[in-house]
Amino acid sequence: MLEFLRKQLAALLEQRAGLKSTLDAVLVAPTAEERGLTDDEKKSFEDAELALRAHDDQIEAVRSQMAKLEDAEKRSAAADKLRDDLGQATGERRSPARVGDEPATYRKNGPQSYFLDLTRSQLLGSRDATERLLRNDREVRALSTTDGAGGEFVPPLWMMNEAITLARAGRVVADQVGHMALPGGTDSISLPRLATGTAVAEQSTQNSAVQNTDATTNSVTANVATIAGQQVVSLQLLEQSPITSIDQILLEDLAADYATKVDVFVIANNATNKVGLLSVSGLNAVTYTDASPTVAELYPKVSDGIQQVHTGRFLPPQKIFMHPRRWAWFTAQVDTAGRPLVVPLANAPQNVLATFEGVNSEGLVGFLQGLPVYVDPSIPTNLGAGTNEDRIIIARTDDIKLMEGTPRAEAFREPLAAQLSVLLRFYNYVALHASRYPKSISVIAGTGLIAPTF
């Protein structure tokens, strides 16, 4: 948990630099012209300062939480040391039990089962199981042991780490957009936005009215979604199975599917205030229609998608996303002499359409028109009239914000007590702001993106 907060703090500090730049930009003209702020500039300055203050509050909240966890870790270590010292003073032989000085309580292929201990703690009141769960909480730097009708504890370190690992492998687009921590206590997050801006114009004559255009505002809202999964297992499987890590297997599978579903949510979700990249209203739509598509025809469409971000957002796009089959089609293309157009190295002695970065099923595979190309199998391939088209997404990913909470795992016994079963549950809360800047996203679509032939 502490490592997660450190990463979150680093991201917040990076975002703060952008907000500070916005604030400083308001002062550029008044400083250069050696004058005070106009009313519009005052409002812009106040809005930017307010956003910066709110962001600083988030930073302070994370820093405060980190300080508490670090203090709790120190106190736990001190208590363990005192217990050991006391044991030595009374002649007892006790092995050191400081967190971090021995293997994790719940580790891959270890002797203890997380879900089995959850069940024993709740159903049997096992003191040993409860102590192991509490120790695990200290190991992940989170001391909350709130009862959740089934004994909710913080998932073990191996599960948290595995969830992140699987998420990186299975949620390419979701991991490449901007990230923020999901605030607690809300089911929607609204951000104010300028709908139309102010304007300036040349003054027609001296002492005549200058341009006066009022800005208009609106907001974009992202509803918080719950992504959850469950598995019912028999008590016999947890208690009697020779596979002591059955909970590990189940948690890994739930975490892997969560990663995939978050990725699909970011790419293709289409619900009110929960739109993914492909469903953003007002994005740059690039159409490529051809019954016999060629890379020579698709290449300019990529250029069109890039330039539309340039001209609509006034900032460059950062990444290109496509399905693995589409990149494979790119790599299969050759020139009239039979030479490949996608080559392992730049500056190769032949025409170069793109270059390889690596042979990957998911993630970064190369560069096209100066932008990194990421392949993601979660990009749909059943779109269009023939339900056989995929899409190419070109985006300024910093403008897209994915907010996630911390994954939670629980075990419930009561609802299924009559049949000696236990319900295992994994869930998390997410929200996506993909519509902040619609012109940051270009999507290439059309019959030219039907299933390729090789």
Sequence and secondary structure as in RCSB ss.txt:
>XXXX:A:sequence
MLEFLRKQLAALLEQRAGLKSTLDAVLVAPTAEERGLTDDEKKSFEDAELALRAHDDQIEAVRSQMAKLEDAEKR
SAAADKLRDDLGQATGERRSPARVGDEPATYRKNGPQSYFLDLTRSQLLGSRDATERLLRNDREVRALSTTDGAG
GEFVPPLWMMNEAITLARAGRVVADQVGHMALPGGTDSISLPRLATGTAVAEQSTQNSAVQNTDATTNSVTANVA
TIAGQQVVSLQLLEQSPITSIDQILLEDLAADYATKVDVFVIANNATNKVGLLSVSGLNAVTYTDASPTVAELYP
KVSDGIQQVHTGRFLPPQKIFMHPRRWAWFTAQVDTAGRPLVVPLANAPQNVLATFEGVNSEGLVGFLQGLPVYV
DPSIPTNLGAGTNEDRIIIARTDDIKLMEGTPRAEAFREPLAAQLSVLLRFYNYVALHASRYPKSISVIAGTGLI
APTF
>XXXX:A:secstr
 HHHHHHHHHHHHHHHHHHHHHHHHHHHHHHHHT    HHHHHHHHHHHHHHHHHHHHHHHHHHHHHHHHHHHHH
HHHHHHHHHHHHHHTT       TTSS  SS TT S  HHHHHHIIIII  HHHHHHHHHHHHHTT       SS
  B   HHHHHHHHHHHHHH HHHHHSEEEE  SS SEEEEEEEEE       SSTTS       EEEEEEEE E
EEEEEEEEEHHHHHH S TTHHHHHHHHHHHHHHHHHHHHHHH  STT   GGG TT EEEE   SS  HHHHHH
HHHHHHHHHHHHHSS   EEEE HHHHHHHHT B TTS BSEESSTT SS  SEEES   SSEEEEEETTEEEEE
 TTS SSBTTTT B  EEEE GGG EEEE   EEEEE GGGGGGTEEEEEEEEEEEEE  S GGGEEEEESGGGB
    
